[in-house]
Amino acid sequence: MVIRTLECSSCEVRVEGRIPLSNLSRLPPDLREFAELYLLAGGSLKALAQQLGVSYPLVRNRLDRIIAALTAMRDEKHAARMDILDDLETGVIDAEEAARKLRRLPESSFPPSPES
C-alpha cells in the first residue's frame, strides 16, 4: 500500500507522490499499539507488564510477534529487490526495466549497511 497525498489541515500544504507506509504502520492495530506502549515504557518489558497488569511472558510473546512480523516484511522487500536483480542478470529484463522496477520499491527495501 502506498499513500499518494499528504495534506496539512491547518496550513493546507499538500505533498503528492509515492509515499510508502513504514513497516511499523503496516502492523495490525493491536501490535502497533503494543509497540507504542513498549517504547513509552522505555523498552522495559518488565515495566510494561506491570503497567498492563499482565505477565512478563505475555508481553515478551507480543514483542516476539512484532519482531517476527517486521523481519518478514524486511525479508519480503529484500527478496523483491533480489528477484529484480536476478532477472536483470539472467536477461529476463534489461537495465532500463530493472531500474524502473527498483525505483518503484519502497526506499526501506534495501537492507541496512553493516555499519548501522
C-alpha positions as YAML, in Angstrom:
chain: A
units: angstrom
residues:
- id: 1
  name: MET
  ca: [0.00, 0.00, 0.00]
- id: 2
  name: VAL
  ca: [1.27, 3.47, -0.87]
- id: 3
  name: ILE
  ca: [-0.03, 6.86, 0.22]
- id: 4
  name: ARG
  ca: [-0.43, 9.28, -2.71]
- id: 5
  name: THR
  ca: [-1.23, 12.55, -0.90]
- id: 6
  name: LEU
  ca: [-0.43, 14.09, 2.48]
- id: 7
  name: GLU
  ca: [-2.18, 17.31, 3.43]
- id: 8
  name: CYS
  ca: [-1.89, 19.59, 6.46]
- id: 9
  name: SER
  ca: [-5.36, 20.54, 7.69]
- id: 10
  name: SER
  ca: [-4.17, 23.77, 9.30]
- id: 11
  name: CYS
  ca: [-1.87, 25.29, 6.66]
- id: 12
  name: GLU
  ca: [-3.21, 23.37, 3.64]
- id: 13
  name: VAL
  ca: [0.24, 22.37, 2.42]
- id: 14
  name: ARG
  ca: [-0.09, 19.31, 0.21]
- id: 15
  name: VAL
  ca: [2.56, 16.74, -0.73]
- id: 16
  name: GLU
  ca: [1.85, 14.33, -3.57]
- id: 17
  name: GLY
  ca: [3.80, 11.33, -4.79]
- id: 18
  name: ARG
  ca: [4.50, 7.73, -3.85]
- id: 19
  name: ILE
  ca: [4.72, 7.81, -0.07]
- id: 20
  name: PRO
  ca: [5.25, 4.25, 1.23]
- id: 21
  name: LEU
  ca: [3.93, 3.16, 4.60]
- id: 22
  name: SER
  ca: [6.53, 2.32, 7.21]
- id: 23
  name: ASN
  ca: [6.78, -1.27, 8.35]
- id: 24
  name: LEU
  ca: [5.50, -0.27, 11.79]
- id: 25
  name: SER
  ca: [2.40, 1.30, 10.28]
- id: 26
  name: ARG
  ca: [1.74, -1.93, 8.38]
- id: 27
  name: LEU
  ca: [1.47, -3.94, 11.62]
- id: 28
  name: PRO
  ca: [-2.01, -4.94, 12.81]
- id: 29
  name: PRO
  ca: [-3.54, -2.30, 15.13]
- id: 30
  name: ASP
  ca: [-3.01, -4.35, 18.30]
- id: 31
  name: LEU
  ca: [0.70, -4.82, 17.58]
- id: 32
  name: ARG
  ca: [1.13, -1.14, 16.64]
- id: 33
  name: GLU
  ca: [-0.44, -0.13, 19.94]
- id: 34
  name: PHE
  ca: [1.77, -2.56, 21.84]
- id: 35
  name: ALA
  ca: [4.89, -1.21, 20.08]
- id: 36
  name: GLU
  ca: [3.92, 2.32, 21.12]
- id: 37
  name: LEU
  ca: [3.34, 1.26, 24.74]
- id: 38
  name: TYR
  ca: [6.65, -0.62, 24.74]
- id: 39
  name: LEU
  ca: [8.52, 2.48, 23.55]
- id: 40
  name: LEU
  ca: [6.72, 4.69, 26.07]
- id: 41
  name: ALA
  ca: [7.76, 2.23, 28.79]
- id: 42
  name: GLY
  ca: [11.37, 2.91, 27.83]
- id: 43
  name: GLY
  ca: [11.76, -0.51, 26.20]
- id: 44
  name: SER
  ca: [11.24, -2.27, 29.51]
- id: 45
  name: LEU
  ca: [9.13, -5.40, 29.21]
- id: 46
  name: LYS
  ca: [9.02, -5.70, 32.99]
- id: 47
  name: ALA
  ca: [7.66, -2.17, 33.37]
- id: 48
  name: LEU
  ca: [5.17, -2.72, 30.57]
- id: 49
  name: ALA
  ca: [3.92, -5.97, 32.10]
- id: 50
  name: GLN
  ca: [3.38, -4.16, 35.42]
- id: 51
  name: GLN
  ca: [1.66, -1.25, 33.69]
- id: 52
  name: LEU
  ca: [-0.70, -3.57, 31.81]
- id: 53
  name: GLY
  ca: [-1.19, -5.91, 34.75]
- id: 54
  name: VAL
  ca: [-0.12, -8.98, 32.76]
- id: 55
  name: SER
  ca: [2.72, -11.46, 32.97]
- id: 56
  name: TYR
  ca: [6.20, -10.87, 31.62]
- id: 57
  name: PRO
  ca: [5.95, -13.93, 29.27]
- id: 58
  name: LEU
  ca: [2.79, -12.46, 27.76]
- id: 59
  name: VAL
  ca: [4.46, -9.16, 26.86]
- id: 60
  name: ARG
  ca: [7.59, -11.00, 25.67]
- id: 61
  name: ASN
  ca: [5.42, -13.12, 23.38]
- id: 62
  name: ARG
  ca: [3.77, -10.00, 21.95]
- id: 63
  name: LEU
  ca: [7.17, -8.39, 21.32]
- id: 64
  name: ASP
  ca: [8.33, -11.59, 19.60]
- id: 65
  name: ARG
  ca: [5.27, -11.36, 17.30]
- id: 66
  name: ILE
  ca: [6.23, -7.81, 16.36]
- id: 67
  name: ILE
  ca: [9.83, -8.81, 15.69]
- id: 68
  name: ALA
  ca: [8.69, -11.74, 13.52]
- id: 69
  name: ALA
  ca: [6.30, -9.54, 11.53]
- id: 70
  name: LEU
  ca: [8.90, -6.80, 10.94]
- id: 71
  name: THR
  ca: [11.53, -9.37, 9.97]
- id: 72
  name: ALA
  ca: [9.14, -10.94, 7.47]
- id: 73
  name: MET
  ca: [8.38, -7.53, 5.92]
- id: 74
  name: ARG
  ca: [12.09, -6.71, 5.61]
- id: 75
  name: ASP
  ca: [12.84, -10.12, 4.11]
- id: 76
  name: GLU
  ca: [9.96, -9.72, 1.64]
- id: 77
  name: LYS
  ca: [11.26, -6.36, 0.46]
- id: 78
  name: HIS
  ca: [14.82, -7.64, 0.18]
- id: 79
  name: ALA
  ca: [13.61, -10.68, -1.80]
- id: 80
  name: ALA
  ca: [11.73, -8.42, -4.23]
- id: 81
  name: ARG
  ca: [14.92, -6.42, -4.89]
- id: 82
  name: MET
  ca: [16.95, -9.60, -5.36]
- id: 83
  name: ASP
  ca: [14.34, -11.00, -7.80]
- id: 84
  name: ILE
  ca: [14.69, -7.89, -9.95]
- id: 85
  name: LEU
  ca: [18.49, -8.13, -9.92]
- id: 86
  name: ASP
  ca: [18.32, -11.86, -10.76]
- id: 87
  name: ASP
  ca: [16.02, -11.10, -13.71]
- id: 88
  name: LEU
  ca: [18.49, -8.47, -14.90]
- id: 89
  name: GLU
  ca: [21.44, -10.85, -14.55]
- id: 90
  name: THR
  ca: [19.71, -13.65, -16.48]
- id: 91
  name: GLY
  ca: [18.49, -11.33, -19.25]
- id: 92
  name: VAL
  ca: [14.79, -11.63, -18.44]
- id: 93
  name: ILE
  ca: [14.66, -7.82, -18.20]
- id: 94
  name: ASP
  ca: [17.00, -5.10, -19.41]
- id: 95
  name: ALA
  ca: [18.74, -2.45, -17.30]
- id: 96
  name: GLU
  ca: [16.06, 0.15, -18.01]
- id: 97
  name: GLU
  ca: [13.27, -2.16, -16.82]
- id: 98
  name: ALA
  ca: [15.30, -3.18, -13.75]
- id: 99
  name: ALA
  ca: [15.88, 0.47, -12.85]
- id: 100
  name: ARG
  ca: [12.17, 1.22, -13.27]
- id: 101
  name: LYS
  ca: [11.20, -1.71, -11.03]
- id: 102
  name: LEU
  ca: [13.81, -0.82, -8.40]
- id: 103
  name: ARG
  ca: [12.57, 2.78, -8.28]
- id: 104
  name: ARG
  ca: [9.03, 1.52, -7.56]
- id: 105
  name: LEU
  ca: [10.23, -0.38, -4.49]
- id: 106
  name: PRO
  ca: [9.96, 1.48, -1.18]
- id: 107
  name: GLU
  ca: [13.28, 3.00, -0.09]
- id: 108
  name: SER
  ca: [13.32, 0.83, 3.01]
- id: 109
  name: SER
  ca: [13.61, -2.27, 0.81]
- id: 110
  name: PHE
  ca: [17.37, -2.00, 0.99]
- id: 111
  name: PRO
  ca: [18.86, -3.84, 3.96]
- id: 112
  name: PRO
  ca: [20.82, -1.71, 6.43]
- id: 113
  name: SER
  ca: [24.52, -1.36, 5.92]
- id: 114
  name: PRO
  ca: [26.79, -3.36, 8.26]
- id: 115
  name: GLU
  ca: [27.82, -0.10, 9.97]
- id: 116
  name: SER
  ca: [24.23, 0.65, 11.13]
...
